[in-house]
Amino acid sequence: MLATILAPTDAILAQAVVSSSRVPVCIRQAINVESALNDGIGLPFLLIFFSLAGISEGSQNTVFWLTIILEQIFLGPVVGVTIGYFRGYLIYFSSSKQLMNKSFENLSVLAFR
């Protein structure tokens, strides 16, 4: 559990590499993208580890915790993709009907983060 909690902090350690002009741009961008993925990938594992700890503690029955684990593995990505699709559709719809300024269209990706 400790490793899962600390894994997203590697972006802080790589800050010198990402901000250095001596490192090629494509490598800096790859490090930036990879470091952002750690947060989203680490959380389900953390919740799974907590569920496994709850099974060994005996606070709930095994079926309850296995249900939580399966929800994290299968239901989480489905909900994430669905929300992402509708956000993208909302941006597309707003820009196609000219309800959104071009500069705000670019910023909308950050607003939905």
Order of alpha helices (4+ residues) and beta strands (2+ residues): alpha-alpha-alpha-alpha-alpha-alpha-alpha
